[in-house]
């Protein structure tokens, strides 16, 4: 689960950019350039949201169980809960950014005479 959470935290902007590019490939004038520009812009927005709304640095303790001690249930997701607010803020900011970039990279329609 840790690797999955780490991939989500590290690759969320790339996932957003790739999904939007795949969904709108035919409507884009330069889809590869759109993918690169969108990825860079979304990573900048992601970094700003993590910096402004991310969790404060904290220390962690490790507890060692004695033999025969009852196993306490552990959280299924360990990394994602502290980053819930920055991810929500990023998603809210990414949608308008993607709309603006889609409008900028949209193919121009040529009217036939």
C-alpha positions in Angstrom: 0.0 0.0 0.0 2.9 2.3 0.7 4.1 2.2 -2.8 0.6 2.9 -4.2 0.3 5.9 -1.9 3.7 7.2 -2.9 2.8 6.8 -6.6 -0.4 8.8 -6.0 1.4 11.6 -4.2 4.2 11.8 -6.8 2.2 11.3 -9.9 -1.2 12.9 -9.4 -0.4 15.9 -11.7 0.9 13.7 -14.4 -2.1 11.4 -14.1 -4.5 14.4 -14.5 -2.5 15.8 -17.5 -2.4 12.3 -19.2 -6.1 11.7 -18.7 -7.1 15.0 -20.1 -4.8 14.7 -23.0 -6.1 11.2 -23.9 -9.7 12.4 -23.6 -9.2 15.4 -25.8 -6.5 14.2 -28.2 -8.4 14.8 -31.4 -9.5 18.3 -30.4 -6.0 19.6 -29.6 -3.8 21.3 -32.1 -0.5 20.1 -30.6 -1.3 17.3 -28.1 2.3 16.4 -27.2 3.1 20.1 -26.4 -0.2 20.3 -24.5 0.8 17.3 -22.4 4.2 18.7 -21.6 2.9 22.2 -20.8 0.0 20.9 -18.7 2.3 18.6 -16.7 4.7 21.4 -15.9 1.9 23.8 -14.9 0.1 21.2 -12.8 3.3 20.2 -11.0 3.9 23.9 -10.2 0.3 24.2 -8.8 0.8 20.9 -6.9 4.1 22.1 -5.3 2.4 25.4 -4.3 -0.6 23.6 -2.7 1.7 21.2 -0.9 3.9 24.0 0.4 1.0 26.3 1.5 -1.5 23.7 2.8 0.7 20.6 3.5 1.2 19.1 6.9 3.9 20.5 9.2 7.0 18.4 9.8 6.4 15.9 12.6 8.4 13.3 14.4 7.4 9.7 14.4 7.9 7.0 16.9 8.2 3.3 16.4 6.6 0.9 18.7 7.8 -2.7 19.0 5.4 -5.4 20.1 6.4 -8.0 22.6 5.9 -11.6 21.7 2.4 -12.7 22.3 1.1 -9.1 22.3 -2.2 -8.5 20.5 -1.9 -7.0 17.1 -3.5 -3.6 16.9 -5.2 -2.8 13.6 -3.2 -0.4 11.5 -4.4 2.2 9.2 -4.8 1.1 5.6 -3.5 4.4 4.2 -0.6 6.0 6.1 0.6 8.7 3.8 -2.6 10.1 2.2 -4.6 11.4 5.3 -2.2 14.3 6.2 -2.2 15.4 2.5 -6.0 15.4 2.1 -6.3 19.2 2.2 -3.5 19.9 -0.3 -4.8 17.3 -2.7 -8.4 18.8 -2.5 -7.0 22.3 -3.1 -4.8 21.0 -6.0 -7.8 19.3 -7.6 -9.9 22.4 -7.2 -7.2 24.6 -8.8 -6.3 22.0 -11.5 -9.7 21.9 -13.1 -9.8 25.6 -14.1 -6.2 25.5 -15.2 -6.9 22.5 -17.4 -9.9 24.3 -18.9 -7.8 27.4 -19.7 -5.0 25.2 -21.3 -7.6 23.3 -23.3 -9.0 26.5 -24.7 -5.5 27.7 -25.6 -4.5 24.4 -27.4 -7.8 23.8 -29.1 -7.8 23.2 -32.8 -9.1 26.1 -34.9 -12.1 25.2 -36.9 -11.8 25.9 -40.6 -15.2 26.8 -42.2 -15.6 25.4 -45.6 -17.0 27.6 -48.3 
